[in-house]
Amino acid sequence: MNIRRASFIARLVILVLVGSYPIASLADGQDDLRSALKRLQGSTAVSGVITAKVVDAHGPRDKTKKQTSELSARAEDGPSGLKISYDRETASRLDADSLKKELDPKAQLDALPAATAFGYQDVRDMSSAGPALSRILEGGEFESESKGNWNGAPARVLKYSMGLPSILNDTQRSYVKDHTGTLEVWIATDGTPLGSLWKDTTKGRAFMVLSLQFVNEQKYSYAVVGDRLVATARYFRRVIGQGDDVQERTINATSQLSKNIQS
């Protein structure tokens, strides 16, 4: 009787251990990501140079005109707030472009258009990427978790379905006939975000004859500086199409943000 009981207990222990192992080993990627974002919304002061290359295209789809501009600015983000500044040479380039535009509205500009890539939200989303990613996740619905890799290293991939972009107004939303929005987030073992890719395509028709298309794509690469998540690279693409006319903008931005030892 004792032998049978001992054998039964041994089998029960084995079943419990074997049965519980997969459950314990399969961590919840969403929980890991949330925990990581909470600890990476810190106040570590960062500063560094952000460089952006902007390509603007507009006109008929088969005859678009392109303009390329590039600019660098210094960003500082810390307890005293966010500061964006240009050195003297960059300021001179911007002044020269402003004068050129005043004399000829159609002039090719190599600096001024890129200045629009240094708005508060653009820079803040790179210098404080944790809150930015949290904000995007608020509009998503979790779909799946899978294995993947980021820059050759093993990672977990969380996929979300996304609703209509907030940039669309009520009138534009009424024209929507088809929409696809996805967000993928690559995370490390501890949930730290490594990168994200948000794709959104909206198609519609106005007045039964004018076709509309809105494409939005954003890709980020992340790094940790102190207790803050920053974006080391940002790719942005937006396409607005109305009939045969199209407006497209792409931004490739990189940052060299590190701890601000002066703070």
C-alpha positions as CSV (number, residue, x, y, z in Angstrom):
1,M,0.0,0.0,0.0
2,N,2.8,2.4,0.9
3,I,4.7,1.5,-2.3
4,R,1.6,2.1,-4.4
5,R,0.9,5.4,-2.6
6,A,4.5,6.5,-3.0
7,S,4.4,5.6,-6.7
8,F,1.1,7.5,-7.2
9,I,2.5,10.6,-5.4
10,A,5.7,10.4,-7.6
11,R,3.7,10.2,-10.8
12,L,1.5,13.1,-9.6
13,V,4.6,15.3,-8.8
14,I,6.0,14.5,-12.3
15,L,2.7,15.4,-14.0
16,V,2.5,18.6,-12.1
17,L,6.0,19.6,-12.9
18,V,5.8,18.6,-16.6
19,G,2.3,20.1,-17.0
20,S,3.2,23.4,-15.4
21,Y,6.5,23.9,-17.1
22,P,5.2,25.2,-20.4
23,I,2.8,27.5,-18.6
24,A,5.5,28.9,-16.5
25,S,7.9,29.2,-19.4
26,L,5.5,31.1,-21.7
27,A,5.7,34.6,-20.4
28,D,3.0,37.1,-21.4
29,G,4.6,39.5,-23.8
30,Q,2.0,42.1,-23.2
31,D,2.7,42.2,-19.5
32,D,6.4,42.2,-20.1
33,L,6.0,45.2,-22.5
34,R,3.8,47.1,-20.1
35,S,6.2,46.5,-17.2
36,A,9.2,47.7,-19.3
37,L,7.4,50.8,-20.5
38,K,6.6,51.7,-16.9
39,R,10.2,51.5,-15.8
40,L,11.5,53.3,-19.0
41,Q,9.5,56.5,-18.6
42,G,12.1,57.9,-16.3
43,S,13.6,61.4,-15.9
44,T,17.2,60.7,-17.0
45,A,18.3,63.9,-18.8
46,V,19.5,63.2,-22.4
47,S,21.0,65.3,-25.1
48,G,22.5,64.9,-28.6
49,V,22.2,65.5,-32.2
50,I,19.2,64.5,-34.4
51,T,19.6,64.4,-38.1
52,A,16.7,64.2,-40.5
53,K,16.5,63.7,-44.3
54,V,13.2,64.6,-45.8
55,V,11.9,63.8,-49.3
56,D,8.8,65.6,-50.5
57,A,7.0,64.6,-53.7
58,H,3.8,66.0,-55.2
59,G,1.9,66.0,-58.5
60,P,0.4,63.4,-60.8
61,R,1.3,59.9,-59.8
62,D,3.5,59.4,-63.0
63,K,5.0,62.8,-62.9
64,T,5.7,63.7,-59.3
65,K,8.2,66.4,-58.5
66,K,10.6,65.7,-55.6
67,Q,12.5,67.9,-53.3
68,T,15.1,66.6,-50.8
69,S,16.3,68.5,-47.7
70,E,18.5,67.6,-44.8
71,L,19.0,69.2,-41.4
72,S,20.5,68.5,-38.0
73,A,19.5,70.0,-34.6
74,R,20.5,69.5,-31.0
75,A,17.9,68.2,-28.6
76,E,18.0,68.3,-24.8
77,D,15.3,66.6,-22.8
78,G,15.3,66.6,-19.0
79,P,13.7,68.0,-15.8
80,S,13.7,71.5,-17.3
81,G,11.9,70.4,-20.4
82,L,12.6,69.9,-24.1
83,K,15.0,72.2,-25.9
84,I,15.7,72.2,-29.7
85,S,18.5,74.3,-31.0
86,Y,20.4,74.9,-34.3
87,D,24.0,75.9,-34.6
88,R,25.0,79.1,-36.4
89,E,25.8,77.4,-39.7
90,T,22.4,75.6,-39.7
91,A,20.6,78.9,-38.9
92,S,22.3,80.6,-41.8
93,R,21.2,77.8,-44.1
94,L,17.6,78.2,-42.9
95,D,17.8,82.0,-43.4
96,A,19.1,81.5,-46.9
97,D,16.3,79.1,-47.8
98,S,13.7,81.5,-46.3
99,L,15.0,84.3,-48.6
100,K,15.1,82.0,-51.6
101,K,11.5,80.9,-51.0
102,E,10.4,84.6,-50.7
103,L,12.0,85.4,-54.0
104,D,10.8,82.3,-55.8
105,P,8.0,80.1,-54.2
106,K,9.0,77.2,-56.5
107,A,12.7,77.3,-55.6
108,Q,14.4,74.1,-54.6
109,L,15.3,74.3,-50.9
110,D,17.8,72.0,-49.2
111,A,17.2,72.8,-45.5
112,L,14.0,74.6,-44.7
113,P,11.5,71.8,-45.5
114,A,13.4,69.5,-43.2
115,A,12.9,71.9,-40.3
116,T,9.3,70.6,-40.1
117,A,10.7,67.3,-39.0
118,F,11.8,69.0,-35.8
119,G,8.5,69.9,-34.3
120,Y,7.8,69.2,-30.6
121,Q,6.1,65.9,-31.2
122,D,8.7,64.7,-33.7
123,V,11.6,65.3,-31.4
124,R,9.8,64.2,-28.2
125,D,8.8,60.9,-29.7
126,M,12.6,60.2,-30.2
127,S,13.9,61.6,-26.9
128,S,11.1,60.1,-24.8
129,A,10.0,57.1,-26.8
130,G,8.4,55.2,-23.9
131,P,5.3,57.5,-23.5
132,A,5.1,57.7,-27.3
133,L,4.9,54.0,-27.7
134,S,2.4,53.7,-24.8
135,R,0.2,56.3,-26.5
136,I,0.2,54.3,-29.8
137,L,-0.7,51.1,-28.0
138,E,-3.8,52.7,-26.5
139,G,-5.4,52.6,-30.0
140,G,-4.5,49.0,-30.6
141,E,-6.1,45.6,-30.0
142,F,-3.7,42.8,-29.3
143,E,-3.8,39.9,-31.8
144,S,-0.8,37.6,-31.4
145,E,2.7,37.0,-30.1
146,S,5.3,35.1,-32.0
147,K,9.0,34.5,-32.2
148,G,11.2,36.6,-34.4
149,N,14.4,38.6,-34.5
150,W,15.5,42.2,-34.5
151,N,18.8,43.1,-36.2
152,G,19.8,39.4,-36.1
153,A,19.1,38.9,-32.4
154,P,16.2,36.7,-31.0
155,A,13.1,38.7,-30.1
156,R,9.4,38.3,-29.5
157,V,7.0,40.0,-31.8
158,L,3.7,41.4,-30.5
159,K,1.1,42.2,-33.2
160,Y,-1.9,44.6,-32.8
161,S,-4.7,45.7,-35.0
162,M,-5.1,49.5,-35.2
163,G,-8.1,51.7,-35.7
164,L,-8.5,54.7,-38.0
165,P,-5.7,57.2,-37.5
166,S,-6.6,60.2,-35.4
167,I,-5.4,62.6,-38.1
168,L,-8.6,61.9,-40.2
169,N,-11.4,64.4,-39.5
170,D,-15.1,63.4,-39.4
171,T,-15.7,64.3,-43.1
172,Q,-12.7,62.2,-44.2
173,R,-13.9,59.3,-42.0
174,S,-17.3,59.4,-43.7
175,Y,-15.5,58.7,-47.1
176,V,-13.7,55.6,-45.8
177,K,-14.5,52.3,-47.6
178,D,-11.5,50.1,-46.6
179,H,-9.0,50.3,-43.8
180,T,-6.1,48.2,-42.7
181,G,-4.0,49.1,-39.7
182,T,-1.3,47.0,-37.9
183,L,1.3,47.6,-35.3
184,E,4.2,45.2,-34.6
185,V,6.5,45.6,-31.6
186,W,9.7,43.7,-31.1
187,I,10.7,43.1,-27.5
188,A,13.6,41.5,-25.7
189,T,13.4,38.8,-23.1
190,D,12.6,41.3,-20.3
191,G,10.0,43.1,-22.4
192,T,12.2,46.0,-23.4
193,P,11.1,47.4,-26.8
194,L,13.7,46.9,-29.5
195,G,11.7,48.3,-32.4
196,S,8.2,48.9,-33.8
197,L,6.5,49.2,-37.1
198,W,3.1,50.8,-37.6
199,K,1.4,50.5,-41.0
200,D,-1.9,52.1,-41.9
201,T,-3.7,52.2,-45.3
202,T,-7.1,53.9,-45.7
203,K,-9.0,54.0,-49.0
204,G,-12.3,55.7,-49.8
205,R,-14.3,57.6,-52.3
206,A,-15.8,61.1,-52.3
207,F,-18.8,62.2,-54.3
208,M,-18.8,58.8,-56.0
209,V,-16.0,59.8,-58.5
210,L,-13.0,60.9,-56.5
211,S,-10.8,58.1,-55.1
212,L,-9.0,58.8,-51.9
213,Q,-6.0,57.1,-50.3
214,F,-4.1,57.7,-47.1
215,V,-1.0,55.7,-46.2
216,N,0.9,56.1,-43.0
217,E,4.0,54.1,-42.0
218,Q,6.3,54.6,-39.0
219,K,9.2,52.5,-38.0
220,Y,11.4,53.0,-34.9
221,S,14.5,51.5,-33.4
222,Y,15.0,51.9,-29.7
223,A,17.7,52.0,-27.1
224,V,17.8,52.5,-23.3
225,V,19.6,55.5,-21.8
226,G,19.5,55.3,-18.0
227,D,15.8,54.8,-17.1
228,R,14.6,56.3,-20.4
229,L,13.6,54.7,-23.7
230,V,14.9,56.7,-26.7
231,A,14.6,56.2,-30.5
232,T,17.9,55.9,-32.3
233,A,16.2,55.8,-35.7
234,R,12.9,56.8,-37.1
235,Y,11.4,56.2,-40.6
236,F,8.2,58.0,-41.5
237,R,6.2,57.8,-44.7
238,R,2.9,59.5,-45.4
239,V,1.0,59.4,-48.7
240,I,-2.2,61.4,-49.4
241,G,-3.8,60.6,-52.8
242,Q,-6.8,62.3,-54.3
243,G,-7.6,60.9,-57.7
244,D,-4.5,61.1,-59.9
245,D,-2.7,63.6,-57.6
246,V,-0.5,62.5,-54.8
247,Q,1.4,64.1,-52.0
248,E,4.1,62.0,-50.3
249,R,6.6,62.7,-47.6
250,T,9.3,60.4,-46.2
251,I,11.6,61.2,-43.2
252,N,14.7,59.3,-42.2
253,A,15.9,60.5,-38.9
254,T,18.7,59.3,-36.6
255,S,19.7,60.3,-33.1
256,Q,22.8,60.2,-31.0
257,L,21.1,60.8,-27.6
258,S,23.1,60.1,-24.5
259,K,23.0,61.1,-20.8
260,N,23.3,64.8,-20.3
261,I,26.1,65.1,-17.8
262,Q,25.5,68.8,-17.4
263,S,22.0,68.2,-15.8
